[in-house]
C-alpha cells in the first residue's frame, strides 16, 4: 500500500497514467464487445499504443519503441492482413462468439491477479528518479548481452524454432 | 532548439515553435517535391511543359490544386464503414508528422533528441501501413481492398531490408541516436585525412542502395507501384477518396518521400553537418550557432538530391509484377543486407 500513499510521486505523470489507463481499459472492453472483426483489431491497436505510451511515461523509451515496432507495425498489420484475406465483411456479424467465451473471464481475472501481485511484490515501493533519465540503449544492450545472455539466447532459439515450425507446417510440398 | 537564442522563450512558446517547425519540415518539402519533380521534371522528361498558367512557370499551380481539392465534396460510399473510412487518411498523415520529430537539423535545431532515434523512425514508419490497409478495407470496394492488401504485402516485405540496412550504420557509428550518427560522420577521418569527414555512404554503399530501394517500395513509387497501379486498380486504396481526404493521402505520400530522404541523408550523407575539422570544432558543443541556420539548408539540399533520384527512378522504370517484387525483397535484398551486417560487424571488431 505504501506505493499509493507516497508523497514524492510526480502528480502530472500519475494523472497521465490514469488517463491512458482508462483509455486502454475502454479499448480492451471494446475489443471483446464489438461486432466486427476489423473493429476489434483496430481497438487492439489502441490498447497496444496505450501500452507504448505507458512505457514512455515510465522512462523506458527503447521498450516503448520496440512495442510500436513489433506489436503495431508487425503483429497488428499481419492480423489485419490475415482478416482481410479471409473474412472482411463490413458491418456487424452475429456469429463472432464461440461457446467457451465464459471461461475467458476467470482466466483473465487470474492473470490480472498474478501480475498485480508480482509487480507490487517486486517494484511496490520503487519510484522513478526525478527528472526521469531514460536508460541509454548502449546500457540496455550491455545488460542483456552480459547478465542476460543465456535467457536472451534461449529466447532467440525458441523464436527461431517457432519460425521454422511455421514454415514446415505451412509448406505442403 | 531555442536554447541559444538571446531571449528566453517560455515553454508554451517553445511548443508552438516546435509545432510550426514540424509543419514547415513536412509541408515545405512536400510542396517543393510536387512542383519541381512531379509537375516540372516529369513534364520535361515527357517533352511537354507542365503547368504554365498559374504564376511564373506555373509556380502557383500548387495553391490552385489545393484550393480545388478543398472545395470538392467529401464523399463517403454508401456501404463504406464511414468512421474508419474517415480516420484512415489521418493515420497516414499523422505517422508522417511523427516521423519528422527525431530528425536533427542542426546542433541545437532538433525537435527531440531521442537516444533510440533510428529505431523510432523505423517503427513509426511502419504505422502508416495500418492506415493504408483500413483505407482499402473500409471503402467497400474490391479494387480498393486488393490495393490495400497488395500495399500491406509489399510494405511488410520491404520493411525488413530497410531495418537491416540501417543496422550497418548503427554498428559503424556505435549509436542509435541520429545526432551521434551525424557527429560520427563529420568528425571521422579517412586514413588520417579529415577533408570531407567520413560520410557512411563510402563504407555502407550497399546499405545505402538497399535503403533507397526499400524507401522506393515503402513509398509505393514506381517501379513498386503495384498497390496503386492506376491502369489496373484505378489507384488502389485511394479509389473512393475525394476532396480533402484524398489531399491528405497525396500530401502524406510526398511528405513521407521528403522525410525518408532526410533520414537517408542523416544516416549516409552526413546530415546537417559540414566536416568539423574545417572550423576546428571537435565536439558538438563547439559547433558555432550559425550552423542552426545553415544546417537546415544543407539538409534541404541533400533531401532534394535524394528525392530527385527517387522521382527520376519513378518516371523511368515500368512496374514490377507481384511475384518479382516479393522475390526481389526476400531472395536478394534481405540476404544482401544480412551479409552487409556480418561484414560490417567483423570489420568493426577487427579494426
Interface residues (C-beta under 8 A of the other chain):
Chain A: X36 X38 X39 X42 X45 X61 X62 X65 X66 X68 X69 X72 X73 X74 X76 X77 X78 X80 X81 X84 X85 X88 X90 X91 X134 X136 X137 X138
Chain B: X79 X80 X81 X84 X114 X115 X116 X119 X120 X122 X123 X124 X125 X126 X127 X129 X130 X133 X134 X136 X137 X138 X140 X145 X148 X149 X152 X153 X155 X156 X159 X174 X175 X176 X177
